[in-house]
Amino acid sequence: MTGATAVQAADRARHAPPRLRADALRNRERIVSAAREVLVEYGAEVPLDEIARRAGVGNATIYRHFADRRELIHQVTLSVMSRVAEQAESALAEEPDAFLALGRFVHAAADERIGALCPLLSDGIDKEHPDHIAARDRLDAGIDALMGAARAAGRLRADIDVGDLMVALTQLTRPLPGSGCAGFDAFVHRHLQLFLDGLSAPARSELPGSAVTLEDLRHRP
């Protein structure tokens, strides 16, 4: 290691966040998991007291781990993106049929309730934060690889892109206005399967417009 490299490594070590003890790490994970559930059920302005109660910790524990609500929601966002990316990667690695792998991912992503979380997490999140960009890029790559494999196998219609999939997945997993989330999951997977049937090749109709990419979604007015 050169002198310059050693200095850089030492500097990174000084600025890295301290490693958490095992019990503190478990508390942090419980808080993020509880926050995800509560945000889906009650919305972004839910009292932190409710998140603490659901996580089985005191309010002070939340503030020891997260400076404010914004930081907690940021961590929930990263957690959801990471879990969904893992679902895409494992489906592609484990399923011998590429289209069945895509279907497995779609149903697993629905269980993360991303449709309910998207509107809650879209405001006030620093989308240019390095951690957010890294998580987003990993998720994009995982879904793109899944769809590419299904397309290469001749199982996915050619006029579909990642943006089309994410729009449908988000809309189909978002609870109807005024319905909350109670009982909604009973219908989600049924309608997702209908959507997946519409993705299969050969296409039974011609879609209006062009395939939607993720860049199209990010730069929409």
N, C-alpha and C positions, 0 to 999 in steps of 0.2 A: 504494500500500500504506500503510495507516495505521500509526502508531507501534506500536500494540498487536499488529497482525498481523505486523509486522517482528520484534518481540521474540519472538513465538511461533515464527516460522519459524527464527529464529536458535537458539532453544532446541531445536527438533527436530533441527537440523543438528548441534548439540553432542552430542546423545544418540544419534544414528543410528550404527549400527555402521560401522566404516571399510570403504571399498570394497576388495575384494580385487584383487590383481594377477591377470593372466590365468592365470598358471601356478598360483597358489594357488587360484583358482576352479576350475580343472580338477581339481586334487587333491581339493578338497572334493566336487565332483560324483562323482569316482571312488569316494571313500569311501562316500558315501550309496548309490550304485548297488551297490557290493560288499556293503555292510551289508544291503541289501534281499535280495540273493541268499542270503547266508549265514544270515540269520535264517530264511528259508524252509527252508533245508536242514537246519539244525542246532538251531534254537530260540533263544530270547531270551538264554540264558546262554552263547552261543558266545564263546570268548575273543576279545578285541579283536585279538590277534595274528593270528588267522585272517582277520579283516576287513582288517587292514593288508596281509597277504600277498596276498589276493585283489585288493585295490586297487592293489597295486604300489607301496606307500609304506611308510615306516618308522612304528613305533609313535608316535614323537614327533610325526609329522605329524598323526596322529589327534587327539592331545591339544592341538595348536596350534589345531585347528578346533573341537573339541568338549570341553567341560569334563569330561564323564563319559558313561557308557553311556546314561543317561537322556536327555541332550541329543541324542545321536546317534540314538536310537530316535525321539525327537520329530521330528527332521528327516526320517527315513525315512517317518514317518507323513505329514508334509506333502507329501513328494515323491510318494508313492503317490496321495494324494488329488488332487493337482494333475494328475498324469498321467491318472488316470481321468476327471477333470472335462474335461480337454482332449479325451479320446476322445468323451465325450458331446456336447460342443459341435461338434466337427468332423463327427461323424456326422450331426447334425441339419442342419448347414449344407450338407453335400455330397451327401447322399442324397436323391433326389427322392421316394422312397417312405418314408413315416414309419415303417412297421413294419420295413422293411428297415434303416432307420437304427437302430432299437431293437436289432435283431438284431446289426448290426455292432458296436454299443456293447457288448452283452453278451459277445460273443466277445473283443473287445479287452480288456475288464475282466478276463476270465478269464486272459488272458495276463499280467496283472499279479499273478496268484496271490493275489488279495485274500482268498480263503478260508483260505489258509495263514497269511497275515499277521495277519488279524483277532485271533485268540486271542493272538498274540505281542505285539501292540501295544496291547491293551486295558488291560493293567495298567501302572500307573505313568506313564500319559500324562496331562498336564494338559489335560483336555478343555475347560476354561474359558479356556485361553490365547487371546489375541486372534487369533494366527495360525491356531490350530486351528479356531476358530469361523469365520473367514473362509474357510478352505479347505473346511470342511464345508458352509457355506452355498452356496459356488460349486458344489460337487458335487451337493448336493440340488437346486439350481435347474436344473442341466444335465439330470439324470435326469428330474425332473418335467416339464421342457419336452419331452423326448423322448417320454415316455409320454403327455403331453397331446396332442401332435401325432398320435401313432398312434391315440389314442382318438377325436380329432376326425375323423380320416379313416375311422372305422368299422372299423379293422383290429385294435384291441386290445379285448378283452372288458372290459365296464364294471365288473366286480366285482373289479378288481385295482388295487392302489395301489403306491406306491414301495417300501413296506416288504416287500410280497410279493416283489417283484423282488429286493431285496437279500438277503432270507433265502435264496431259492433260489440266487442267484448265489454267496453265501458257502458254502452247504452243498455245492453241486455242484463247487466248486473247492477244497475242503478234502481233502487226501489221507486215505485210509483209515488207521485206526490201525495202526501197525507197518509201513506200506508205504513211508514216506518219500515223496519226490517222484519217485523214479526211475521213468520210464515212465508216470507218472500222466497227464501232459498228453495222451497219445495217446487217452485216453478222454473227457477233459473236454468237448471241443467237440461230440462226438457226442451226449452227454447234454444239453448245453445246447441243442442244436437240438431235441431232443425236448421240452424245457421250453418253448422258444419256440413250438413248434407248439401247445402247450396254452394259450398266451396269446392266440392269434388268435381273432378274432370271425368267425362267431358261436360262442358258447360251446357246448360239447358236453355239459356237465354243470353242476349247481348246486354251488357251493363251500360247505362248512360255514362258519359264522361270518361275519365281515365282513372287508372289505378292510383290510389292515394298513398303517398309515401309519408314517412314520419316527418320529413322536412315540410311537407305540405301542412301538416297539423301544427307544427311549431310556428309557422309563419302566417297562419290564417289571421285575417283581420279581427 
